[in-house]
Amino acid sequence: MPNRHHHRFRSLLHAGAALAALSPAIAVAQVLEAPEVVVSATRIETPPEQVGSSVTVIDGRDIERRGKSQLLDALQSVPGVTITRNGGVGAISQIRVRGADPGQTQVLIDGVQVNDPSSNDISFNFDALLATGTTTASVFPTVHAVSVDALFEAAQARGMRLIGGKVLMDRHAPDFLVDDVDGAERECRALIERWHGRGRCAYAVTPRFAPTSTDAQLAMAGRLLQSAPGLYMQTHVAENRDEVAWVAELFPEARSYLDVYAHHGLLTERAILAHGIWLDDADRDALREAGAQIAHCPSSNLFLGSGLFDWALAREAGVNVSFGCDVGGGTSLSMLRTMADAYKVQAMLGRRLTAWQCLYAATLGAARALRLESEIGSFALGTLADLAVWDWARGPVAERRHAVARDLHDRLFAWMTLGDERNLAATYVAGVPRFLRPSPA
């Protein structure tokens, strides 16, 4: 919507994608015959069998198997733990868990620090997301329940609409990131009770992807999804050919990769499935009938060489398509850059996406796929003022291209393909300014 100077327009952007995160576990040790000590991420004394994925347990058998004679030697191999020795046996040594003190956990998203371990605030930092113009996001935290609390606390502090949930992985992952079915279910039910429907927070049952969950865990996820109204499900599907072949080996009874999720009751109208490149007609029909959406992650797909998502086939089949960053493999949190990459993917297939199609998928289309169009995605009466204010062009090349635009679509296309975060003037969440571009020095 240009103003009278035709320099700015407004758009709400939705990040319908998944952000991957890894955070360290807190170490737990049992040495020889000494009683087992449990230090959980929540600092609540808890029996080890009830802790689930929140900790790494090193027991006497582990120490013996590794040939360690000292506790410090055993702890040295735990991810996120740093040992500083100040002398020989009997001397004082320092044990640091990643973070400023044992009450803090540093959270990383694809190696990018999103909290400040030197601060008492252990929350996620969404400012980088807001600085790209995104006001709503569907996020993968970690397998640790504490990461989900941190995620929702940070979103709630900013008034953001946030969808997320504890990642489920009970196989094919590092030991310190593997949970178990019963422990994961307990943690998820507690998190749903604590966060789902609180403010603008919504819980998503979150299997990382089919290969890292057993049938038992996927069945549990299906039960969870039915445990409360309005729950989402987010995961990955059919990202590359090797992954599809692996799923076929792990789940030989399933007709397809997507069918694994459908079989366990995870394919619903609130299902968000990242990638969806290697699907067939039957899969697309199943997605349409369920009302599920594919979160197209073009920058990740291009960077990893996963394949080219066929937008036209998906839309012709009636499948909802939104955008995702997939920062585990993607190169930017920006929906603007993601739209430009989506155009390039379709161009490689010999097709052309219009700027209108891309903008719709990033705004109202995503809101409708999430069943949130009464709240976000447009300027309709009654929606919240989640807004991003953009300059049409920044820099001499973009400004020159903008000056020769033939019509509104041409102007929008130039913004989409030549713009970046420099174009963003402000981001508002429910009418509150959460990002304002710094004034030039």
Residue pairs with C-beta under 8 A, 6 or more apart in sequence:
1 9
1 10
1 379
2 8
2 9
2 392
3 9
6 392
7 391
7 392
8 389
8 390
8 391
8 392
8 425
9 389
9 390
9 392
10 379
10 387
10 388
10 389
10 390
11 133
11 359
11 362
11 363
11 387
11 388
11 390
12 135
12 136
12 363
12 376
12 377
12 378
12 386
12 387
12 388
13 132
13 133
13 134
13 135
13 335
13 336
13 362
13 363
13 388
14 134
14 135
14 136
14 137
14 322
14 323
14 335
14 362
14 363
14 366
14 367
14 370
14 376
14 377
15 129
15 134
15 136
15 137
15 138
15 323
15 324
15 325
15 333
15 335
16 138
16 272
16 293
16 295
16 322
16 323
16 324
16 366
16 369
16 370
17 137
17 138
17 274
17 295
17 297
17 322
17 323
17 324
17 325
17 326
17 330
18 138
18 139
18 140
18 234
18 236
18 272
18 274
18 295
18 324
18 325
18 326
19 109
19 110
19 137
19 139
19 140
19 325
19 326
19 327
19 328
19 333
20 109
20 110
20 140
20 326
20 327
20 328
21 107
21 108
21 109
21 110
21 114
21 140
21 141
21 142
21 147
22 108
22 142
22 177
23 80
23 98
23 105
23 106
23 107
23 108
23 142
23 144
23 147
24 78
24 79
24 80
24 81
24 97
24 98
24 105
24 106
24 176
25 41
25 53
25 54
25 55
25 56
25 78
25 79
25 80
25 144
25 176
25 177
26 39
26 40
26 41
26 54
26 55
26 56
26 97
26 102
26 105
27 39
27 55
27 56
27 58
27 75
27 78
27 81
27 95
27 97
28 36
28 37
28 38
28 39
28 48
28 51
28 55
28 56
28 57
28 58
29 37
29 58
29 71
29 74
29 75
30 36
30 37
30 57
30 58
30 59
30 60
31 60
31 63
31 71
32 60
32 63
33 60
36 48
36 59
38 45
38 46
38 47
38 48
38 51
38 55
39 55
39 102
40 46
40 51
40 54
40 55
41 54
41 55
41 105
41 144
41 145
41 146
42 54
42 145
42 146
43 103
48 55
48 57
49 183
50 183
50 186
51 183
52 145
52 179
52 180
52 183
52 184
52 186
52 187
53 143
53 144
53 145
53 166
53 177
53 178
53 179
53 180
53 183
53 184
53 187
54 144
54 145
54 146
54 187
56 78
56 79
56 175
56 176
58 74
58 75
58 78
62 74
63 71
63 74
66 73
66 74
66 77
68 74
70 89
72 83
72 85
72 93
72 95
75 81
75 83
75 95
76 83
78 176
79 174
79 176
80 97
80 98
80 106
81 95
81 96
81 97
81 98
82 95
82 96
82 98
83 93
83 94
83 95
83 96
84 93
84 94
84 96
85 91
85 93
86 92
86 93
86 94
87 93
97 105
98 105
98 106
98 117
99 105
99 106
99 117
99 122
100 117
100 118
100 119
103 122
104 117
104 120
104 122
105 117
105 122
105 144
105 146
105 147
105 150
106 113
106 115
106 117
107 113
107 114
107 115
107 122
107 124
107 141
107 142
107 147
107 150
108 114
109 327
110 327
110 328
112 128
112 327
114 124
114 125
114 128
115 121
115 122
115 123
115 124
115 125
115 150
116 125
122 150
123 150
123 153
123 154
123 157
124 141
124 150
124 151
124 153
124 154
124 155
125 154
126 137
126 154
126 155
126 158
126 160
127 434
127 435
128 333
129 137
129 333
130 158
130 160
130 427
130 429
130 434
130 435
131 421
131 424
131 427
131 435
132 332
132 333
132 334
132 335
132 336
132 421
132 424
133 334
133 335
133 336
133 388
133 390
133 421
133 424
133 427
133 435
134 333
134 334
134 335
134 388
134 427
135 160
135 161
135 376
135 386
135 387
135 388
135 427
135 428
135 429
135 434
136 160
136 161
136 162
136 163
136 366
136 367
136 370
136 372
136 376
136 386
137 160
137 161
137 162
137 163
138 163
138 164
138 204
138 232
138 234
138 272
138 295
138 324
138 370
139 151
139 162
139 163
139 164
140 164
140 167
140 206
140 208
140 234
141 147
141 148
141 150
141 151
141 164
141 165
141 166
141 167
142 166
142 167
142 177
143 166
143 167
143 168
143 169
143 177
143 178
143 179
143 184
144 166
145 166
145 187
145 190
145 191
147 166
148 164
148 165
148 166
148 191
148 195
149 191
149 194
149 195
151 162
151 164
152 162
152 164
152 195
152 198
152 201
155 161
155 162
155 200
155 201
156 162
156 198
156 199
156 200
156 201
158 429
158 434
159 199
159 200
159 429
159 430
159 432
159 434
160 200
160 429
161 200
161 202
161 372
161 375
161 376
161 386
162 200
162 201
162 202
163 202
163 203
163 204
163 232
163 234
163 272
163 370
164 203
164 204
164 206
165 188
165 191
165 203
165 204
165 205
165 206
165 232
165 234
166 184
166 187
166 188
166 191
166 206
167 206
167 207
167 208
168 179
168 184
168 188
168 205
168 206
168 207
168 208
168 212
168 213
168 217
168 221
169 177
169 178
169 179
169 207
169 208
169 212
169 213
170 178
170 179
170 180
170 181
170 184
170 212
170 213
170 214
170 216
170 217
171 178
171 211
171 212
171 213
171 214
172 211
172 212
173 208
173 212
179 187
181 214
181 216
181 217
181 220
184 217
184 220
185 220
185 223
185 224
188 205
188 224
189 224
189 227
191 203
192 203
192 224
192 227
192 228
192 231
195 201
195 203
196 202
196 203
196 228
196 230
196 231
197 228
197 230
202 230
202 231
202 232
203 228
203 231
203 232
204 231
204 232
204 233
204 234
204 272
205 221
205 224
205 225
205 231
205 232
205 233
205 234
205 266
206 233
206 234
206 235
207 213
207 217
207 218
207 221
207 233
207 235
207 266
208 235
208 236
209 235
209 236
209 237
209 239
209 243
210 218
210 235
210 237
210 247
210 250
210 251
210 257
210 260
210 261
211 243
211 246
211 247
211 250
213 221
215 251
215 264
218 260
218 261
218 264
218 266
219 264
221 233
221 264
221 266
222 264
222 265
222 266
223 265
224 231
225 231
225 233
225 265
225 266
225 268
226 265
230 270
231 270
232 270
232 271
232 272
232 370
233 261
233 266
233 267
233 268
233 270
233 271
233 272
234 271
234 272
234 273
234 274
235 261
235 266
235 271
235 272
235 273
235 274
236 273
236 274
236 275
237 257
237 258
237 261
237 273
237 274
237 275
237 276
237 279
237 294
238 244
238 257
238 258
238 275
238 276
238 277
238 278
238 279
238 283
239 274
239 275
239 277
239 278
239 301
239 304
239 306
239 307
240 277
240 278
240 304
240 305
240 306
240 307
241 278
241 307
243 257
244 257
244 278
247 254
247 257
247 260
248 254
248 257
251 260
253 263
254 260
254 263
255 282
256 279
256 280
256 282
256 283
257 278
257 279
257 283
258 267
258 273
258 276
258 279
258 283
258 286
258 287
259 283
259 286
261 267
261 271
261 273
262 286
262 290
267 286
267 287
267 290
267 292
268 290
268 291
268 292
269 290
269 291
269 292
269 371
270 292
270 370
270 371
271 290
271 292
271 293
272 292
272 293
272 295
272 322
272 369
272 370
273 287
273 292
273 293
273 294
273 295
274 294
274 295
274 297
274 324
274 326
275 294
275 295
275 296
275 297
275 300
275 301
275 306
275 309
275 326
276 283
276 287
276 294
276 296
276 309
276 314
276 319
277 301
277 306
277 307
277 308
277 309
277 310
278 307
279 287
281 317
284 313
284 314
284 317
284 318
284 319
285 317
287 293
287 294
287 314
287 317
287 319
287 320
288 317
288 318
288 319
291 320
292 319
292 320
293 319
293 320
293 321
293 322
293 366
293 369
293 370
294 309
294 314
294 319
294 320
294 321
294 322
295 322
295 323
295 324
295 326
296 309
296 311
296 321
296 322
296 323
296 324
296 342
296 361
297 323
297 324
297 325
297 326
297 329
297 330
297 338
298 309
298 323
298 338
298 341
298 342
298 344
298 345
299 325
299 326
299 330
299 331
299 332
299 337
299 338
299 341
300 306
300 324
300 325
300 326
300 327
300 328
300 329
300 330
300 331
301 307
301 308
301 309
301 329
301 345
302 341
302 344
302 345
303 329
303 330
303 331
304 329
306 329
308 345
308 348
308 349
309 345
310 349
311 321
311 342
311 345
311 346
311 351
311 353
312 346
312 349
312 351
314 321
315 321
320 365
320 368
320 369
321 361
321 365
321 369
322 361
322 362
322 365
322 366
322 369
322 370
323 335
323 338
323 339
323 342
323 361
323 362
323 366
324 330
324 338
325 332
325 333
325 334
325 335
325 338
327 333
330 338
331 337
332 338
334 420
334 421
335 362
336 415
336 416
336 419
336 420
336 421
336 423
337 420
338 362
339 355
339 358
339 359
339 361
339 362
339 416
340 416
340 417
342 353
342 358
342 361
343 352
343 353
343 358
343 416
343 417
346 352
346 353
354 409
354 413
355 409
355 412
355 413
355 415
355 416
356 409
356 412
358 416
359 412
359 416
363 377
363 378
364 373
364 377
364 378
365 377
366 377
367 373
367 375
367 376
367 377
367 378
368 377
373 380
374 380
374 382
374 383
375 383
375 384
376 383
376 384
376 386
377 383
384 430
384 431
385 428
385 430
385 431
386 428
386 429
386 430
387 426
387 427
387 428
388 424
388 426
388 427
388 428
389 424
389 425
389 426
389 427
389 428
390 415
390 419
390 423
390 424
390 425
391 422
391 423
391 424
391 425
392 402
392 411
392 414
392 415
392 423
393 399
393 401
393 402
393 414
393 415
393 418
393 419
393 423
394 419
394 420
394 422
394 423
395 418
395 422
397 418
398 414
398 415
398 418
398 419
398 423
401 414
401 418
402 411
402 414
402 415
405 411
405 414
415 423
424 435
424 437
425 436
425 437
426 433
426 435
426 436
426 437
427 433
427 434
427 435
428 434
